[in-house]
Amino acid sequence: MSLYEMRQSYKLGRLEEKDIAADPMVQFRIWLGEAIEGPLPDWVEANAMTLSTSDGQGGVTSRIVLLKGLDDDKFWFYTNYQSHKAGQIRSNPNVSLCFLWPHVQRQVRIEGTAAQASRDQSVRYFRSRPRDSQLGALVSQQSAVVDSRDVLEKRLAELKKRYADKEIPCPEDWGGYCITPGRFEFWQGRESRLHDRLCYRKQDSRWILQRLSP
Ligand SMILES: Cc1cc2nc3c(=O)[nH]c(=O)nc-3n(C[C@H](O)[C@H](O)[C@H](O)COP(=O)(O)O)c2cc1C
């Protein structure tokens, strides 16, 4: 394998000012719909997004999380409130999201601020999850060092027994975050690396659209 030789040419689409929605959330829904449209291999998770957080002192981390809801102006995901990401969000709510949809040669970048969901909403979502995922959330002190995998498997077996015929409670330190965006970039791959980049910035509650050089 030669990394030097690996390259794709991007010819599947174009993004022009005359075709893009005035509201970036509307545009996002259109592109998400097109990313999800089949037939897609099972392994494509079009709602997977890279979430980047920083602690405000120079430390920056990124990881994938799943988009689990979209409001008129908010992106929702769920996680553990004691995790590394949650600690960073507490000290600095400014975050960024990045979606990569390689099958349509598109990327969407979002910058915004994160806030915790209400307990009610977190519990509602938790209850909609499969039991295995609920138990996993109970087992995992996400981001903490664990002595071995065995420790996790044993805890899982105990909890399975304990809650065999019972409702599994949503852990207090587990729940949602919503991100309110202040900036969007819609990126469509084009030939000769002259990609389309249309960017929305919020100014006095209006969205300003600008084209960026690729
Ligand atoms: C496809 C995929 C989806 C994931 N979805 C989530 C998610 O929705 N919530 C979550 O907390 N972690 C999710 N993870 C795990 C995170 O990437 C990460 O390992 C975990 O949240 C711990 O991150 P932290 O230590 O930076 O807080 C997902 C990972 C992958 C690869």
The ligand as an SDF file (V2000), in Angstrom:
LIG
                    3D

 31 33  0  0  0  0  0  0  0  0999 V2000
  -19.4490    4.7380   15.3310 C   0  0  0  0  0  0  0  0  0  0  0  0
  -19.2540    5.1760   16.7610 C   0  0  0  0  0  0  0  0  0  0  0  0
  -20.3270    5.7050   17.4610 C   0  0  0  0  0  0  0  0  0  0  0  0
  -20.1590    6.1310   18.7830 C   0  0  0  0  0  0  0  0  0  0  0  0
  -21.2070    6.7260   19.4180 N   0  0  0  0  0  0  0  0  0  0  0  0
  -21.0470    7.2180   20.6720 C   0  0  0  0  0  0  0  0  0  0  0  0
  -22.0930    7.9720   21.2970 C   0  0  0  0  0  0  0  0  0  0  0  0
  -23.1570    8.2410   20.7180 O   0  0  0  0  0  0  0  0  0  0  0  0
  -21.8670    8.3970   22.5770 N   0  0  0  0  0  0  0  0  0  0  0  0
  -20.7000    8.1680   23.2390 C   0  0  0  0  0  0  0  0  0  0  0  0
  -20.5620    8.5770   24.3800 O   0  0  0  0  0  0  0  0  0  0  0  0
  -19.6740    7.4950   22.6410 N   0  0  0  0  0  0  0  0  0  0  0  0
  -19.8250    7.0240   21.3870 C   0  0  0  0  0  0  0  0  0  0  0  0
  -18.7840    6.3640   20.7660 N   0  0  0  0  0  0  0  0  0  0  0  0
  -17.5230    6.1620   21.5240 C   0  0  0  0  0  0  0  0  0  0  0  0
  -16.7050    7.4670   21.4810 C   0  0  0  0  0  0  0  0  0  0  0  0
  -16.0530    7.5940   20.2200 O   0  0  0  0  0  0  0  0  0  0  0  0
  -15.6580    7.5610   22.6040 C   0  0  0  0  0  0  0  0  0  0  0  0
  -14.8270    6.4230   22.5850 O   0  0  0  0  0  0  0  0  0  0  0  0
  -16.3050    7.6670   23.9900 C   0  0  0  0  0  0  0  0  0  0  0  0
  -17.4150    8.5390   23.9730 O   0  0  0  0  0  0  0  0  0  0  0  0
  -15.2990    8.1710   25.0270 C   0  0  0  0  0  0  0  0  0  0  0  0
  -14.8230    9.4370   24.6330 O   0  0  0  0  0  0  0  0  0  0  0  0
  -14.1290   10.4490   25.6800 P   0  0  0  0  0  0  0  0  0  0  0  0
  -13.2240    9.6140   26.5310 O   0  0  0  0  0  0  0  0  0  0  0  0
  -13.3700   11.4250   24.8280 O   0  0  0  0  0  0  0  0  0  0  0  0
  -15.2310   11.1120   26.4660 O   0  0  0  0  0  0  0  0  0  0  0  0
  -18.9040    5.9690   19.4310 C   0  0  0  0  0  0  0  0  0  0  0  0
  -17.8340    5.4390   18.7130 C   0  0  0  0  0  0  0  0  0  0  0  0
  -18.0030    5.0660   17.4030 C   0  0  0  0  0  0  0  0  0  0  0  0
  -16.8090    4.5460   16.6400 C   0  0  0  0  0  0  0  0  0  0  0  0
  1  2  1  0
  2  3  1  0
  2 30  2  0
  3  4  2  0
  4  5  1  0
  4 28  1  0
  5  6  2  0
  6  7  1  0
  6 13  1  0
  7  8  2  0
  7  9  1  0
  9 10  1  0
 10 11  2  0
 10 12  1  0
 12 13  2  0
 13 14  1  0
 14 15  1  0
 14 28  1  0
 15 16  1  0
 16 17  1  0
 16 18  1  0
 18 19  1  0
 18 20  1  0
 20 21  1  0
 20 22  1  0
 22 23  1  0
 23 24  1  0
 24 25  2  0
 24 26  1  0
 24 27  1  0
 28 29  2  0
 29 30  1  0
 30 31  1  0
M  END
$$$$
